[in-house]
Amino acid sequence: QVQLVESGGGLVQAGGSLRLSCSASGSIFSINVMGWYRQAPGKQRELVARITKRGTTNYADSVKGRFTISRDSAKNTMYLQMNSLKPEDTADYYCAADPYGYGMAYWGKGTLVTVSS
């Protein structure tokens, strides 16, 4: 079983940057896919970005060119670098892991990102 803990959220002004971290309790080297999701108040949870164990990345259209996902197997940590933040990026951000290719089986508890205008 994998335990995930997010950190790095906070309050930032529009145009600013934050880096989120997702620390795993065990090795992430062999985890098939990891991803960041977010959920804004009153909205459904949505995929922000995902990264495979080979380093292939996918991004939601709304964050392309502004956010960068990465994973460091040596540190058992995944990151989300968020630049040029907008008020509409305000949400709880969750990291998730799909170890075997059957879907995201493990989730963190989330970290809040608030972007002020």
N, C-alpha and C positions, 0 to 999 in steps of 0.2 A: 504494500500500500504506500502511496505517495502523499505526503502532506505538503501543502503549498502555502506560503505566507507572503503576502504582498506588502510593499512599503514604498514610500516616496511620494505619496499623494499630499495634497495641500492646497492652499489658496495662492493663485497667481493672477496677475493682470493679463488681459488680452495681449497677445503678441509675445508673451513670455514662454519659458520652457520648463519642463519637469522631466525627470527620469524615474520611471517606476521600475522596481525590482521585484522579482518573484523567486524566493528561495525555496528549494525543494529539500525534503528530509533525506532523500537518497540520491543516487546517481541519476542524472537526466540523460546520460550519454545515449542510452538505447531507447529513450522515449520517442515514439513515432512522430507525434506532432504535439507542439505546445502552442498556446494561443492566449491572446488578451481579448477580453470581452468587456463591454460596458453597459450600464443600465442607468438611464436618466429617469428622474421622477416622472411617473405616469407613462413610461414607455417600456417597450419590451427590451430584453437583453439582446445586444447585437454584437456580432464579431467585429473586432477592430483590426486585428492582425494575427497571422499564424505563421509558424515556422516549423519545417520538418527537421528531422535529425540530419539530413543532408544539407540543410541551410536554405532550402527553397522557401521563399516568403510570399505571402499574399496579404493584401491590404483592402480595407473597405475604401470605396471611392472617396468618401468624405475626409479621409486622413492621408491619402496618397500624396507623397511629396513633403509631408510635414512630420509624419511619425516613422520611426525606424525600430523594428523588432530585431532582437539578437538573443543568442543563447551562449553561455559559457559553461561547457561541460565540466571544466576543471573546478569551477566554483559552484556547480549545481544551481546555477542561477540564470533566469531569463530576464531580459530588460525590454523596456519600451521607452525610447527617447521621443519625447513629444515637443516639437517646436512650433512656433507661430500659433500658439493656442488661441482658440476662439471660445466665446461664451457657450456656444452649442456643444463644446467638448465636455462641459460639466456633467459628471456622472460618477457613479461608483464603478471602479475598474477592477475586474477579476482576472486572475490567471487560471489557466486550465491545462490539463494534460491528458493526452490520448496515448496511452502506452502501447496499445496493440492494434490500432487501426480501426477500432469499433466505435469511436466517438469519444468525446471528452468525458472521462470517468472520474477525474479528480479536479476539485475546485478549491480555490482559496476563499477567504471570507471577504475579500475586497478592500480597496483603499479609495477614499473619496478625493476626487479632483474637482476643484471649484475654480472657474475662470471668470473673473470680474471684468465688466466692460468699462 
